[in-house]
Amino acid sequence: MIIHLMRATFGKLDEQELRLDPGLNVISGGNEAGKSTWLAFLLAMLYGIDSKDRIRGGHLPDKVKYQPWSGKPMAGTVELTVHGRTLTLERTSRTGPLTDFRAWDTGTGTALDELTGKTCGETLLGVEAAVYARSGCLRQQRTSVSADAQLEKRLSRLVTAADEDYSYAEVDEKLKKLQTALRHNQTGALPRLEAERSAVLASLQQIELHQRRLAELEAALHELKAQRAEIEEILSGLDALDKQARLSRVTASETALAEARADREAWQTVCADLPDEDLLQDLEAELQQIQRELQETALKENSGTADPALPPPDPVFGRMEPREAHDKAAADATLVRQAAEALPPQQSRMLFPLIALLLGIVLGLAGASLTVLPLLIASALLFIGGLGWLFWHLIARRRRHDAYIALQQEAASILEQYGAENAKGVVLRAIHYIRSLEAQQTAADGGANRRKLDALADRRAAILTRLEAIMPGCGTPEKAAALFQEAARSRQALTRAQALERQLGAQVQDLRFALGDTAVHDADARRYAAYDRQIETQRLEALERRIEAMTSQVDQLAGAIGQMGDSLALDGRLANLESDICRLEERYDALTLARKALGRADESLRARFSPLLCEKTSVLLKRLTGGKYDGVLLDRDLHITVHPCNSPVFRPLSCLSGGTVDQLYLALRLAICELLIPEAPIVLDDALVYFDDRHAALALETLRELSETRQVLIFTCQSREKRILDELARKRQADTSICSKAGNES
């Protein structure tokens, strides 16, 4: 293949042209003249630009590095001759950097559909881009040849069938990736399965430990529940003993109630024969008032004076009229009698609310332990209802107590105001006030005390006569007063007997309710008498706490075992994991054997093509070094050792100078080109910069000879290459002239 013309809009090149000749071409230019850009352009025109390449680290992709400085899209044209046919290649950047490709016959203009943007370089040169870049293109500081799968395939084809596509590195890398996928730290399939197997084994061991611990806890819980049942039986026996004691108290209270009832009936019989209490109180008050008036009137008459002066206002009634004073005293006396008859409020019976609260708590504990929602709801309703009932009883009792205290305080205030001890004293105080008004009126009429005395005596006689009719033996005021006191004592005794009977009746009712319907016989309860309720209750509470804590532990262990999964399923999973691990280990061993077999096959293959490549490289190296080195050895990765002439050992590259290393790699590249791409152009970009003049002359002479069969492009920033080539040309002409003369003379 011979390149005739390159026209580029690429990097710093702005529609510039480069015309080339067959054979050896030396293109000189200073720095930043675009020499390396022309080489990159040629590769881009043949193989295209990787649009997926990205900027990473210090790497800058060609699509960014060679973006035209002018701002125009990348574009280019190349005219070349292949097998005697002149072609034109064109790339533009309508859809991407140099992605739009056309090829046609330059002479006829016929489109070449067999050439595409992806296959153009490989079709024309016969090798991939990686192979051509590692053999036919030599750049400054890039003269070394690195291993590559495509290059390895091409070298392998030299000694195998032409259609064989083999690369040891590529296949070995695939096998290595498969091995890595199987066993790589913690991410490989085998480490993951082994980790899962360890986790399953740990779960099974943990389940076994939990189950053993659960059995121990359940046995201990059963023992604690048996102890609780024993203590509950003891407390039930103590309750039976308490019931017997309460039954004794009930019997005693019933006896006292019968006695109180008999006493009340006796006093009730006595009081049944007495006149009406209000009538007696009115008559007693009126009789006492008459007696006081008689005494006062008698004193006034004996003193012979009268008190016509207006008296001061009464402390209780002021200057009320008799009717007003009578109404006020009657109302106050009624209130005092109500207070005297009122009994202190009895204790509210709070046993039912307390039973409701206790039942709610018991149902709540049962619902919480059994996780039964209806029991929890019933517990909440009973607890709330019992609590409300208890509060209502307390509030009602408080209200009755407050009303009772207020009534007693009001009655005491009235009695203190009247200066009396009971309701009868209040009535007498009003009668006294009314009679004093009458006395004042009588005194005002002229001091008719005598007439008043007579009137009072008549009234007293009338009252005594009336009393004698209803209570025989009351003929005199003294006897009447004694009978009045006896009647009051009888009624007070009846009131006390009635109150005692009510109190004892309520007490008997409460005791019977607390006693319940059943009781234990003495023989059954006698064996519990030695136990102390407080101690047994404390023991029961301690057991309840331990049972609750142990039940919680049992539930937690059961939940933990449930979360760990079914042991049978885990056993099955463990068996599957063991099978999978065994299968993958066999696969891993097979891959290891395959890699070893592949290595042996690769060694055998390299033993076939390596001598051919080493032979050609040795010939070129001996020529490039002026006979100083005459042999090379290549390993699998194209690492080189060299053999100096007349030396028994090979030397590594680290023992050579930089220029000698470049000469070695130039010889290797030229040998690869001769073997793989015998017709492709060879391009050198400042590849001889580290050669001295002598070795540069040897290299240029070798390249000149190669240019007789292929095109060689040398990009250089110096004029040394042209000067050396000119000197070599003159020397050849001189040698040719000498040879001609010698021939003519001969």
RARAPE-V183213 format. One line per field, one symbol per residue. ss: DSSP state (h for helix, s for strand, l for the rest). phi: phi as a letter, one per 40 degrees, with the letter a starting at -180 (. if undefined). A space follows every 50 residues. Layout:
ss=???
phi=???
This chain:
ss=lsssssssssllsssssssllllsssssllllllhhhhhhhhhhhhhlll lllllsllsllhhhhlllllllllssssssssllssssssssllllllls ssssslllllsllllllllhhhhhhlllhhhhhlllssslllllllllhh hhhhhhhllllllllllhhhhhhhhhhhhhhhllllllhhhhhhhhhhhh hhhhhhhhhhhhhhhhhhhhhhhhhhhhhhhhhhhhhhhhhhhhhhhhhh hhhhhhhhhhhhhhhhhhhhhhllllhhhhhhhhhhhhhhhhhhhhhhhh hhhllllllllllslllslllhhhhhhhhhhhhhhhhhhhhlllllllll hhhhhhhhhhhhhhhhhhhhllhhhhhhhhhhhhhhhhhhhhhhhhhhhh hhhhhhhhhhhhhhhhhhllllhhhhhhhhhhhhhhhhhhhhhhllllhh hhhhhhhhhhhhhhhhhhhhllllllhhhhhhhhhhhhhhhhhhhhhhhh hhhhhhhhhhhhhhhllllllhhhhhhhllllhhhhhhhhhhhhhhhhhh hhhhhhhhhhhhhhllhhhhhhhhhhhhhhhhhhhhhhhhhhhhhhhhhh hhhhhhhhhhhhhhhhhhhhhhhhllllsssssslllllsssssllllls sshhhllhhhhhhhhhhhhhhhhhhhlllllsssslllllllhhhhhhhh hhhhhhlllllssssslllhhhhhhhhhhhhhhhhhhhhhhhhhhl
phi=.bcbabbbbagccbfcbbcbbcgcbbbbaccgcgcccccccdccccbgbc cccbcafccbcccccbcdccgcccaabbbabbfgbcbbbbbbbcbicfcc bbaacccbgccbcccbccbdcccccgbcccccccbcbbbdgbccbccacc ccccccccbbccccbbadccccccccccccccaafbccccdccccccccc cccccccccccccccccccccccccccccccccccccccccccccccccc cccccccccccccccccccccccccdcccccccccccccccccccccccc cccgbbbcccccccccbgbccdcccccccccccdccccccccbccccccc ccdcccccccccccccccccfbcdcccccccccccccccccccccccccc ccccccccccccccccccgbbaccccccccccccccccccccccchgccc ccccccccccccccccccccbdgbcbdccccccdcccccccccccccccc cccccccccccccccgcbaccdcccccccccbcccccccccccccccccc cccccccccccccchccccccccccccdcccccccccccccccccccccc cccccccccccccccccccccccccggcbbabbbcccgcbbbbccgbcbc bccccbcccccccccccccccccccbbcbccbbbbfcbcccccccccccc ccccccccbacbbbcacbcccccccccccccccccccccccccccc
